[in-house]
Amino acid sequence: MKIQRALISVSDKTGIVELAKTVAQTGAEILSTGGTAKALRDAGLKVKDVSEHTGFSEMMDGRVKTLHPKIHGGLLHLRGNAEHEKQAREHGITPIDLVVVNLYPFESTVAKPGCTREEAIEQIDIGGPSMLRSAAKNHVSVTVVVDPADYSVVMEELKREGNTTLATRQRLAAKVFQITGRYDSAIASYLSGESRLTAAPTASTAMPAEFSISHRKAQELRYGENPHQKAALYGDFSRHFEQLHGKELSYNNILDLSAATDLIAEFSEPTLAILKHTNPCGVGQDDNLAEAWEKALATDRQAPFGGIIVVNRPLDLALAKKISEIFSEVIIAPAFADDARELLSKKKNLRLMIRKQSGASASFAIRDCPGGVLVQEKDNQAVNEPDWKVVTKRTPSANEMRALRFGWRVVKHVKSNAIVYAGSDRTLGIGAGQMSRVDSSRIAVWKAKEAGLGLKGSAIASDAFFPFPDGLIAAAEAGATTAIQPGGSVKDPEVIAAADERNLAMVFTGRRHFRH
């Protein structure tokens, strides 16, 4: 059967006039509302207002307009079912065979800086999802279109047959439930976040009882961590980053890019970091970014090959010349000077990325596990220095405190067990991902030695407590004069005593930074 009646009501009007003209050419009646009806009439199309069709005026600022039996009955009644057809005639319900609806832009609204709760609530679409779900449920007879990307297929089939194929209707119905599910999930996440923000200090701030993940595929990736693994990118990644140049990002690039932006978010001073496989290879700080690069690179001159570089200031030509001397996969900056961009763009495959928004990359960290997912808050809270406690007889000097702050910000982003030797403006040695904390310390000392960097007077940062004095003793023997760690071991008194015996100043932060 050909389409007799179509209901068109969209917030995104991209391509809607062309689609509506194709619908009109089939002889179908077009129902519409508000701004969509105006746009179609302005294009010369004959349109019937939904309120005229239902005999019921829009009310409550448009909150109630399509929630009516003549709409949902027209969508849901089974064609060819004698009882359904009889009831439809008795109540003056006529069939609606095509629904074109996209939803209020809730996600883009709440993403805007300064969005109020009232603005967010008004962008919760009720009528749209209701019509979409009704039409999708009855997709054997009803075509439902929620995504402008599907207009061309629908128009092609309408021109050919006056209706769509069952296969197309089935595919479009599945997309409806995917999109409305994601839409509901976004609203639930927003409201859950709001309730946590507005909770009284004594109220529970537990994780939500329900946790849903629904994102639209943004792009297919060539493969995952390894060539035999399929992979894709989902969500609104492009809202956070803009690629200026280079090959398409890989799965591993995106993991590294996320780790890099989380790390650089720790620093307000001009800072540059080099990462490989999500671990920092070196971090340097200087008003002169080329000098910051030299400090970061000096920590490890081998690992940065094929790595990720991130800087929290616009990238200038002097730095671009330094970076261009080695092979890198990705460079991330808030902006690129024109001449710097021109120079770096000579490397065909080098990806140049602009970070559009400052700050850490997400609110939650999500990992799979058998039967579900593990969800936790990201470890991105600001350092709370007033909670730090000097536990040794000697208090760190002002310069040592600067080194402790620097090392603590970096070690938080190194895989556990993590050890970082640092100066006040640079890393000196990094040990990552070992089963023993002493081994991580040995690796950090070895890396510093390989780089020709002395550790005398350095600060050692440990992501978790020293379970025994041996790790701290090894640090003192390597030249460290101050240490920072969470504390909390049953052996803390022995570790503190070992520090005092060596005149080493030590700070307990009271906060661990495991990174598995």
Secondary structure, DSSP 4 states (H G I P E B T S, - for coil): ----EEEEE-S--TTHHHHHHHHHHTT-EEEE-HHHHHHHHHTT---EEHHHHHT---BTTTTBSS-SHHHHHHHHSPTT-HHHHHHHHHTT-----EEEE----HHHHHHSTT--HHHHHHT--SHHHHHHHHHHHTTTT-EEE--GGGHHHHHHHHHHHSS--HHHHHHHHHHHHHHHHHHHHHHHHHHHHHHHHHS-TTS--PPPS-------EEEEES-SSSTTS-EEEES-GGGTEEEEESSPPPHHHHHHHHHHHHHHTT--SSEEEEEETTEEEEEEE-SSHHHHHHHHHHH-SSTTTTEEEEESS-B-HHHHHHHTTS-EEEEEES-B-HHHHHHHTTSTT-EEEEE-S-S-S-SEEEEEETTEEEEEE-S-PPP-GGG-EE-SSSPPPHHHHHHHHHHHHHHTTSPSS-EEEE-SSBEEEEE-S-SSHHHHHHHHHHHHHHTT---TT-EEEESS--SSHHHHHHHHHHT--EEEE----TTHHHHHHHHHHTT-EEEE-S------
